[in-house]
């Protein structure tokens, strides 16, 4: 079931909510961008630039024109309403995701870097996720670890020593 499938909250209200949330958690810079079938939100917290790209549906997609279990089609105006609903749903989901991530950080469950790592924009303009995910896929496909993945990371141990130690003892990893 899709979160906020039937929301009446406008995309603009969701964007304003996101801005309010990230400001409350210390964002100093922010921007919203829209281009065709995608939107992006960028913000900066503690000298880390974060970018979420939100895929938006194609307003001409057949799903907005088709009426379930019928051979009829919706009017252009009705299809537009369905498309706007889909956009509102995605903005609500993004607001929820960002709010949840920041609450996880605030509660001490994870560090900011751990929670937002995939969305951190590196100096070359590419996110950590865009850099790393192809290597993860390659590692699973080939069964071989990329050289940069074979070095032991001390990040979690430093960030949350009691949790990390407990988890390490329970799982037997990080030796």
NUBA-326942 format. One line per 4 residues: their letters; for each residue x, y, z of N, C-alpha, C, O. Coordinates in pm, whole numbers, m for minus. Layout:
<torpas>
a	X,Y,Z,X,Y,Z,X,Y,Z,X,Y,Z ~ ...
</torpas>
This chain:
<torpas>
xxxx	84,m118,0,0,0,0,88,124,0,180,136,82 ~ 62,215,m89,140,338,m99,105,434,14,m12,455,47 ~ 209,491,72,190,593,175,127,717,111,168,758,3 ~ 27,775,176,m38,900,134,m99,890,m6,m102,989,m79
xxxx	m146,773,m41,m203,750,m174,m317,848,m206,m329,893,m320 ~ m397,879,m108,m512,966,m129,m496,1104,m65,m596,1169,m33 ~ m373,1148,m47,m350,1275,20,m409,1393,m56,m415,1395,m179 ~ m452,1490,21,m498,1616,m40,m396,1727,m19,m418,1840,m61
xxxx	m286,1694,48,m181,1793,74,m109,1822,m57,m63,1731,m126 ~ m100,1948,m92,m37,1986,m219,113,1959,m216,174,1949,m110 ~ 170,1947,m334,316,1928,m346,388,2046,m283,491,2029,m217 ~ 336,2165,m304,398,2286,m249,397,2285,m97,494,2328,m34
xxxx	290,2235,m36,283,2226,110,385,2124,162,448,2146,265 ~ 399,2014,91,498,1913,130,638,1970,120,722,1944,207 ~ 665,2047,14,796,2110,0,821,2207,114,931,2212,169 ~ 720,2284,151,734,2378,263,759,2302,393,837,2346,477
xxxx	693,2188,409,714,2106,529,857,2052,533,921,2053,638 ~ 906,2006,419,1044,1956,413,1141,2067,451,1234,2045,529 ~ 1119,2184,396,1207,2298,428,1205,2328,577,1310,2352,637 ~ 1087,2327,637,1073,2353,780,1146,2246,862,1215,2277,959
xxxx	1129,2119,823,1192,2007,895,1344,2018,890,1410,2010,993 ~ 1398,2037,770,1545,2039,759,1604,2163,824,1716,2158,875 ~ 1530,2273,825,1577,2394,894,1582,2369,1043,1677,2408,1111 ~ 1479,2302,1096,1475,2271,1239,1594,2184,1280,1643,2195,1392
xxxx	1639,2099,1191,1752,2010,1220,1887,2070,1178,1987,1999,1179 ~ 1890,2197,1141,2017,2264,1119,2059,2289,976,2174,2326,953 ~ 1972,2270,880,2010,2298,741,2034,2448,725,1957,2530,774 ~ 2140,2481,655,2174,2622,635,2146,2668,493,2129,2788,469
xxxx	2142,2576,400,2115,2610,260,2019,2506,206,2024,2389,246 ~ 1931,2547,116,1840,2450,55,1790,2501,m78,1789,2622,m105 ~ 1748,2405,m162,1696,2439,m294,1604,2327,m341,1626,2210,m310 ~ 1502,2365,m416,1415,2270,m485,1433,2292,m634,1439,2406,m680
xxxx	1442,2184,m709,1457,2192,m853,1355,2099,m918,1326,1992,m865 ~ 1302,2140,m1031,1214,2052,m1107,1257,2056,m1253,1288,2162,m1308 ~ 1259,1937,m1313,1297,1926,m1453,1228,1804,m1511,1262,1691,m1480 ~ 1130,1829,m1595,1062,1718,m1661,1001,1621,m1561,916,1658,m1481
xxxx	1047,1497,m1567,990,1391,m1485,1071,1364,m1359,1075,1251,m1310 ~ 1135,1468,m1307,1204,1451,m1180,1214,1586,m1109,1210,1692,m1171 ~ 1226,1576,m980,1246,1694,m897,1362,1660,m804,1396,1542,m787 ~ 1420,1759,m745,1529,1735,m651,1518,1835,m538,1471,1948,m555
xxxx	1563,1791,m424,1579,1880,m310,1724,1867,m267,1778,1757,m255 ~ 1786,1980,m244,1924,1981,m195,1927,2067,m71,1859,2170,m62 ~ 2007,2024,26,2027,2106,145,2164,2074,204,2227,1974,170 ~ 2207,2162,291,2338,2147,352,2324,2146,502,2259,2233,561
xxxx	2384,2046,565,2386,2033,710,2529,1996,750,2586,1902,696 ~ 2584,2072,844,2718,2042,895,2819,2022,781,2893,1923,781 ~ 2821,2113,687,2915,2110,574,2899,1987,484,2992,1952,411 ~ 2784,1923,488,2756,1811,399,2638,1851,311,2532,1887,361
xxxx	2659,1845,181,2550,1875,87,2476,1745,58,2537,1644,23 ~ 2345,1750,72,2259,1633,54,2168,1658,m65,2115,1768,m82 ~ 2149,1553,m148,2059,1567,m263,1969,1443,m274,2017,1330,m285 ~ 1840,1468,m271,1741,1365,m299,1682,1395,m435,1640,1507,m461
xxxx	1678,1295,m522,1612,1311,m651,1480,1235,m643,1476,1117,m606 ~ 1374,1304,m678,1240,1247,m669,1187,1223,m810,1156,1319,m881 ~ 1177,1097,m851,1120,1070,m984,972,1107,m984,897,1067,m895 ~ 932,1182,m1082,791,1220,m1097,732,1142,m1214,801,1112,m1311
xxxx	606,1111,m1204,545,1034,m1314,529,1118,m1440,520,1241,m1434 ~ 527,1051,m1552,504,1115,m1681,355,1147,m1691,272,1056,m1682 ~ 318,1274,m1709,175,1309,m1715,102,1244,m1832,m21,1238,m1833 ~ 176,1195,m1931,114,1130,m2047,109,978,m2034,67,908,m2126
xxxx	152,927,m1919,152,782,m1897,8,729,m1904,m86,791,m1854 ~ m5,615,m1965,m136,553,m1985,m210,527,m1854,m333,527,m1852 ~ m137,505,m1745,m202,476,m1617,m298,587,m1573,m394,560,m1501 ~ m272,710,m1615,m358,821,m1574,m483,833,m1662,m582,894,m1622
xxxx	m479,776,m1779,m591,782,m1872,m682,660,m1863,m802,668,m1889 ~ m623,547,m1826,m695,420,m1824,m787,412,m1702,m749,451,m1592 ~ m907,362,m1723,m1002,338,m1614,m1000,189,m1588,m1022,109,m1679 ~ m974,150,m1464,m961,9,m1428,m1086,m70,m1469,m1199,m27,m1446
xxxx	m1062,m186,m1530,m1165,m282,m1570,m1267,m226,m1671,m1378,m277,m1683 ~ m1227,m123,m1741,m1317,m68,m1844,m1236,m39,m1969,m1113,m32,m1967 ~ m1308,m24,m2078,m1242,10,m2203,m1249,159,m2231,m1206,206,m2337 ~ m1303,232,m2134,m1313,378,m2149,m1181,443,m2108,m1096,381,m2044
xxxx	m1169,567,m2147,m1051,644,m2108,m1097,770,m2035,m1205,822,m2061 ~ m1012,817,m1944,m1042,941,m1873,m1020,1059,m1967,m945,1052,m2064 ~ m1088,1167,m1935,m1065,1291,m2009,m926,1343,m1972,m867,1299,m1874 ~ m875,1436,m2051,m745,1496,m2023,m744,1562,m1886,m646,1551,m1812
xxxx	m853,1631,m1852,m862,1698,m1721,m862,1597,m1607,m796,1619,m1506 ~ m935,1485,m1622,m938,1383,m1519,m802,1313,m1506,m758,1281,m1396 ~ m738,1289,m1619,m604,1229,m1617,m505,1321,m1547,m418,1276,m1473 ~ m518,1451,m1572,m431,1550,m1507,m448,1545,m1355,m350,1555,m1281
xxxx	m572,1530,m1309,m598,1520,m1165,m532,1395,m1106,m475,1401,m997 ~ m539,1284,m1178,m474,1159,m1132,m322,1177,m1125,m257,1131,m1031 ~ m267,1245,m1225,m122,1270,m1227,m82,1360,m1109,17,1333,m1042 ~ m159,1465,m1085,m130,1554,m973,m136,1479,m840,m56,1503,m750
xxxx	m232,1387,m829,m242,1304,m708,m116,1221,m690,m65,1210,m579 ~ m67,1162,m797,55,1080,m791,174,1166,m749,259,1120,m672 ~ 182,1288,m799,290,1378,m759,279,1415,m611,379,1415,m540 ~ 158,1445,m565,138,1478,m423,181,1362,m335,245,1382,m232
xxxx	147,1240,m376,184,1121,m299,335,1109,m287,386,1078,m180 ~ 406,1133,m394,552,1120,m390,616,1226,m302,711,1197,m230 ~ 565,1349,m308,620,1454,m220,592,1422,m74,676,1449,12 ~ 475,1365,m42,445,1327,96,540,1217,142,589,1220,254
xxxx	565,1120,55,656,1011,90,797,1063,115,864,1018,208 ~ 842,1158,33,975,1214,53,981,1291,185,1080,1281,258 ~ 876,1368,216,873,1441,343,882,1343,460,955,1367,556 ~ 808,1232,451,813,1131,557,953,1071,569,1004,1054,679
xxxx	1015,1038,456,1147,976,458,1251,1068,522,1331,1024,604 ~ 1250,1194,484,1348,1288,539,1324,1308,688,1418,1309,768 ~ 1198,1323,725,1163,1341,867,1208,1219,948,1265,1234,1056 ~ 1182,1099,895,1221,976,965,1372,966,980,1421,930,1087
xxxx	1446,996,875,1592,991,882,1645,1086,987,1734,1051,1065 ~ 1592,1207,991,1639,1305,1088,1600,1265,1230,1675,1292,1325 ~ 1487,1201,1247,1447,1153,1380,1537,1039,1425,1571,1030,1543 ~ 1576,952,1333,1670,844,1364,1801,902,1415,1859,852,1512
xxxx	1848,1008,1350,1972,1074,1392,1952,1138,1529,2035,1121,1618 ~ 1843,1213,1544,1814,1282,1670,1804,1184,1786,1844,1217,1898 ~ 1750,1065,1762,1733,965,1866,1860,888,1897,1863,808,1991 ~ 1966,911,1821,2092,843,1846,2100,702,1790,2191,627,1824
xxxx	2006,666,1707,2006,532,1646,2116,522,1541,2178,417,1526 ~ 2139,630,1469,2243,634,1365,2300,776,1363,2239,870,1414 ~ 2416,789,1305,2474,922,1287,2417,984,1160,2359,914,1077 ~ 2434,1113,1145,2387,1181,1025,2451,1119,901,2384,1094,801
xxxx	2582,1094,908,2653,1038,794,2601,900,757,2588,868,639 ~ 2572,818,858,2520,684,830,2384,690,763,2357,617,668 ~ 2298,777,812,2161,782,763,2150,846,625,2064,808,546 ~ 2236,942,595,2226,1016,469,2339,984,371,2352,1050,268
xxxx	2421,885,402,2542,858,324,2517,849,173,2591,910,96 ~ 2419,776,131,2395,758,m13,2360,889,m83,2377,900,m205 ~ 2313,987,m8,2266,1113,m67,2366,1228,m53,2339,1339,m100 ~ 2481,1202,10,2584,1304,24,2644,1332,m113,2685,1241,m184
xxxx	2650,1460,m148,2706,1501,m277,2856,1524,m258,2899,1604,m175 ~ 2934,1453,m336,3080,1465,m330,3125,1588,m410,3045,1644,m486 ~ 3250,1630,m395,3298,1748,m467,3282,1741,m619,3278,1845,m685 ~ 3273,1620,m675,3255,1608,m820,3109,1620,m863,3078,1607,m981
xxxx	3017,1644,m766,2876,1660,m798,2798,1530,m802,2678,1531,m828 ~ 2863,1419,m778,2800,1287,m780,2780,1243,m636,2865,1267,m550 ~ 2667,1177,m608,2642,1133,m472,2724,1009,m437,2771,937,m526 ~ 2741,985,m309,2813,866,m263,2743,741,m316,2809,647,m360
xxxx	2611,741,m313,2536,626,m365,2567,599,m511,2583,484,m551 ~ 2574,705,m592,2605,688,m734,2747,633,m753,2772,558,m847 ~ 2838,671,m664,2975,619,m671,2981,473,m626,3048,391,m690 ~ 2912,439,m518,2930,311,m452,2842,199,m508,2887,86,m521
xxxx	2717,230,m540,2623,123,m577,2669,37,m695,2647,m84,m692 ~ 2732,93,m799,2782,4,m905,2887,m95,m854,2893,m208,m902 ~ 2969,m54,m756,3069,m145,m699,3003,m254,m615,3049,m368,m613 ~ 2895,m219,m545,2822,m320,m468,2765,m424,m564,2778,m544,m541
xxxx	2702,m378,m671,2645,m471,m770,2755,m560,m829,2736,m680,m844 ~ 2868,m499,m863,2980,m574,m920,3031,m679,m821,3063,m791,m860 ~ 3038,m643,m692,3086,m737,m591,2993,m857,m579,3039,m970,m568 ~ 2863,m832,m583,2768,m943,m575,2771,m1027,m702,2756,m1149,m696
xxxx	2789,m963,m816,2792,m1037,m942,2917,m1123,m955,2908,m1239,m995 ~ 3033,m1067,m920,3160,m1138,m937,3202,m1219,m815,3282,m1311,m826 ~ 3147,m1182,m698,3190,m1248,m575,3321,m1193,m522,3375,m1246,m425 ~ 3373,m1089,m584,3500,m1028,m541,3474,m888,m488,3396,m811,m545
xxxx	3541,m857,m381,3526,m725,m321,3614,m624,m394,3728,m654,m428 ~ 3561,m503,m418,3646,m397,m473,3752,m362,m371,3729,m375,m251 ~ 3869,m317,m415,3978,m287,m322,3937,m190,m210,3979,m208,m96 ~ 3858,m89,m241,3822,7,m137,3727,m52,m33,3712,6,74
xxxx	3662,m165,m62,3570,m228,33,3641,m325,126,3582,m366,226 ~ 3764,m361,97,3831,m461,178,3899,m402,300,3940,m477,389 ~ 3913,m272,307,3971,m207,424,3866,m202,534,3751,m168,508 ~ 3907,m235,657,3813,m230,768,3780,m85,801,3869,1,806
xxxx	3653,m60,824,3607,74,859,3595,87,1009,3542,m2,1076 ~ 3644,196,1062,3634,224,1204,3519,318,1233,3494,349,1349 ~ 3449,365,1130,3346,468,1146,3239,435,1248,3212,517,1336 ~ 3178,319,1241,3071,287,1334,3123,267,1475,3057,302,1572
xxxx	3241,210,1486,3296,189,1619,3317,321,1691,3289,333,1810 ~ 3365,421,1617,3386,553,1678,3254,624,1704,3238,692,1805 ~ 3159,608,1613,3034,682,1623,2948,634,1739,2890,716,1810 ~ 2940,504,1759,2852,449,1862,2921,329,1926,2883,216,1899
xxxx	3021,351,2011,3099,239,2061,3019,134,2137,3043,15,2117 ~ 2926,172,2223,2854,71,2299,2766,m13,2208,2761,m135,2222 ~ 2696,51,2115,2610,m24,2021,2694,m112,1931,2663,m229,1908 ~ 2802,m54,1879,2886,m128,1785,2947,m250,1854,2950,m359,1797
xxxx	2997,m232,1978,3059,m342,2051,2956,m453,2076,2985,m571,2056 ~ 2838,m414,2119,2734,m512,2146,2696,m588,2019,2684,m710,2021 ~ 2677,m516,1911,2639,m580,1786,2750,m671,1736,2725,m779,1685 ~ 2875,m625,1751,2990,m702,1708,2997,m834,1785,3024,m938,1726
xxxx	2972,m830,1916,2975,m951,1996,2863,m1047,1958,2883,m1168,1955 ~ 2744,m992,1930,2630,m1076,1895,2644,m1141,1758,2608,m1257,1740 ~ 2697,m1067,1663,2701,m1117,1525,2834,m1180,1486,2841,m1256,1389 ~ 2938,m1148,1560,3068,m1202,1527,3136,m1133,1409,3233,m1186,1354
xxx	3086,m1016,1369,3149,m946,1258,3235,m832,1310,3237,m805,1430 ~ 3305,m766,1222,3396,m653,1249,3518,m697,1325,3565,m624,1412 ~ 3571,m812,1296,3691,m856,1367,3814,m809,1299,3925,m837,1345
</torpas>
